[in-house]
Amino acid sequence: MNDKKWVVYLVRCSDKSLYCGISNDIKIRLMEHNSGKGAKYTRSRRPVELVGISPEMTKSEALKLEYSIKQLPADIKLSKLPRKENVIKRQVPSITVPP
């Protein structure tokens, strides 16, 4: 069984703030955020745009990385995850991410 199916992601909200979370299905999670069924923080800040995503990892690793990213200032958060152009196309080819 492959336990390495979790990712840490970073989205930019409509108010330009950043939200960090984890998911084992990033496509569905982004749809949840943009439909208002995601995290409470993003509900009033829609739409959200994916700006960074980690490689796949275990849930435990993802939770630890998410926690460490949430402790950082916003400008440094972006440097901790690969940019969407570098990773998202390999992991989730069906998501269209604007430039």
Legacy VTK file of the C-alpha trace (Angstrom):
# vtk DataFile Version 3.0
C-alpha trace
ASCII
DATASET POLYDATA
POINTS 99 float
0.000 0.000 0.000
1.294 3.444 -0.941
1.093 5.743 2.089
2.777 8.600 0.222
-0.297 10.184 -1.301
-0.610 13.422 0.681
0.500 16.862 -0.475
0.861 20.234 1.198
-0.555 23.050 -0.896
-0.586 26.818 -0.786
-3.383 28.884 -2.312
-3.690 32.616 -2.811
-7.099 33.929 -1.824
-8.978 36.753 -3.559
-7.804 39.182 -0.844
-4.174 38.221 -1.689
-3.699 36.318 1.590
-2.224 32.808 1.609
-3.783 29.615 2.939
-1.801 26.424 3.548
-3.416 22.990 3.825
-2.949 19.295 3.112
-4.917 16.944 0.903
-4.849 13.488 -0.592
-6.875 14.713 -3.608
-5.817 18.224 -4.580
-8.284 18.572 -7.458
-11.300 17.928 -5.212
-9.858 20.050 -2.404
-9.488 23.081 -4.693
-13.063 22.611 -5.897
-14.212 22.490 -2.256
-12.385 25.730 -1.458
-13.835 27.490 -4.484
-17.377 26.251 -3.857
-17.386 27.487 -0.246
-17.233 23.999 1.274
-13.503 24.108 2.076
-11.808 25.652 5.080
-13.614 28.361 7.022
-10.764 30.762 6.237
-11.228 30.479 2.461
-15.043 30.618 2.421
-15.175 34.409 2.402
-12.009 34.786 0.324
-13.005 33.019 -2.892
-11.849 32.272 -5.472
-8.558 30.709 -4.474
-5.680 29.983 -6.829
-3.085 27.265 -6.336
0.397 28.797 -6.018
2.482 25.937 -4.594
2.348 22.221 -3.967
4.701 19.712 -2.375
5.751 16.328 -3.698
3.687 13.404 -2.397
4.409 12.298 1.182
2.829 10.461 4.078
0.045 12.136 6.048
2.338 12.527 9.043
5.019 14.213 6.932
2.392 16.480 5.345
0.997 17.554 8.714
4.489 18.398 9.979
5.350 20.385 6.846
2.002 22.219 6.961
2.621 23.201 10.591
6.122 24.467 9.846
4.913 26.494 6.855
2.102 28.069 8.880
4.708 29.403 11.331
6.471 31.408 8.599
5.829 34.916 7.225
3.918 34.958 3.906
6.881 35.960 1.739
8.887 32.958 2.953
5.977 30.495 2.637
6.131 30.735 -1.144
9.765 29.661 -1.163
9.067 26.484 0.875
6.858 24.792 -1.746
7.656 24.314 -5.429
5.845 26.747 -7.689
2.712 25.413 -9.319
4.308 25.432 -12.786
6.976 22.958 -11.676
4.893 20.363 -9.850
1.162 20.616 -10.477
1.354 19.502 -14.109
3.121 16.272 -13.138
0.856 15.465 -10.201
-2.578 16.537 -11.392
-2.652 16.918 -15.177
-6.404 17.550 -15.258
-6.191 20.840 -13.296
-5.896 23.994 -15.334
-3.916 26.571 -13.411
-3.791 30.099 -14.845
-0.323 31.632 -15.341
LINES 1 100
99 0 1 2 3 4 5 6 7 8 9 10 11 12 13 14 15 16 17 18 19 20 21 22 23 24 25 26 27 28 29 30 31 32 33 34 35 36 37 38 39 40 41 42 43 44 45 46 47 48 49 50 51 52 53 54 55 56 57 58 59 60 61 62 63 64 65 66 67 68 69 70 71 72 73 74 75 76 77 78 79 80 81 82 83 84 85 86 87 88 89 90 91 92 93 94 95 96 97 98
